Every structure is written in C-alpha cells, then in structure tokens.
Amino acid sequence: MNQFSAKIFKIGINPYVIPPVRVLNYLFKQCGKEKGPIPVTVTLNTIRFPQNLVRYAGRWRLYLNNPMRQALQKDVGDTISAEIDFDPEPRTNPMHPGLKLALQNNPEAQKVFDTLTPSYQKEIIRYINNLKTPATVEKNIAKAMQHLLGKERFVGRDGVVIKDLPTK
C-alpha cells in the first residue's frame, strides 16, 4: 500500500514528512534500491507532484515544497494524507542552447564544467533554464562562463577552482 498520513516537520527551512516503513519498503521494492535519492510522484488532493525521496540525517524524508503545501493548505505541524509511487521516468534538465553554445565555444570552461559534480552541473543548468528574458539568460550565461573560469561569483558561489585538470 502506498497511501499514508504523516505529520509535517521542519528541518532548517525545509518542511518534510517521514513516510512509514511499509511505504518505504513498497518504494524500495518498486525501484530496486535502498540508497540514493528515489524519484517519486506524490499525489496530494488529486494533484501529482514529481519529487525525490531522500535519506538525510538517518531518516528517509519527503520534502514538501510550497506548491505541494499550498495544494493541501497545510503547513508545519499539520498532518497530511498522500499517495506515493516510484517514478521510473528519467529526470533530465536539458541544457539551455545558449549555455551549450557558450561551452562549445570555450573549451577551457567546458573542461571545468565536465569536472563538476552532477549536482553542481544541474544547479547551473537549472538556474539558466529558469530565467525569463533573453537578456537575463545571456547575461547569466556570461557570468556562468566567467565563474567556470574562476573569475566571478555565480549563484552565490565563488569561482570554481579545479586543480590538476586532466590533459588530453
């Protein structure tokens, strides 16, 4: 059974629920693993949300973002009812064509980008993809390139410092 009720807690600024063990076992069986983030779909008040079930500080947590809590009209301390299933669909963030072109035109920045962790790469890609105007996209792609070259802050981070890049 994949339906459950749980109280909303908060860790730092992040509201979450802890699915019951029977639900976790159901998900582990569906996805064939018990480690790493587990992509799921969560149904709240008939609205389906993509989300990841993650293990943090020894507990499996389902974080509830603002749209999810708004759909429920619930907040920290309230109890929610949810239905959860493993989501086998690949979760990819396509790279913005402007960022892709900028990286192709700058082999040094491309080399640095390729050495970043997948989550750091995803952070940059998502940031660029969520910008609204072409001018803002262009400006931030330029900033991202300078960041990769270690010359500028980007999204609250200092320039990337990569030591001993492999040579071809």
VENMO-V783260 format. One record per backbone hydrogen bond with DSSP energy under -1.0 kcal/mol. NH is the residue of the N-H (numbers start at 0). CO is the residue of the C=O. If there is no record, write none. Layout:
BEGIN
NH/CO  NH/CO
END
This chain:
BEGIN
3/81  5/79  7/77  8/15  10/13  13/10  15/8  16/61  23/19  24/20  25/21  26/22  27/23  28/24  29/25  30/26  31/27  37/52  39/50  40/84  41/48  42/82  43/46  46/43  48/41  50/39  52/37  53/60  55/58  58/55  60/53  61/16  63/14  68/64  69/65  70/66  71/67  72/68  73/68  76/7  77/74  79/5  81/3  82/42  83/1  84/40  86/38  99/95  100/96  101/97  102/98  103/99  104/100  109/105  110/106  111/107  112/108  113/109  115/112  120/116  121/117  122/118  123/119  124/120  125/121  126/122  127/123  128/124  129/125  130/127  136/132  137/133  138/134  139/135  140/136  141/137  142/138  143/139  144/140  145/141  146/142  147/143  148/144  149/146  150/145  153/156  156/153  159/146
END
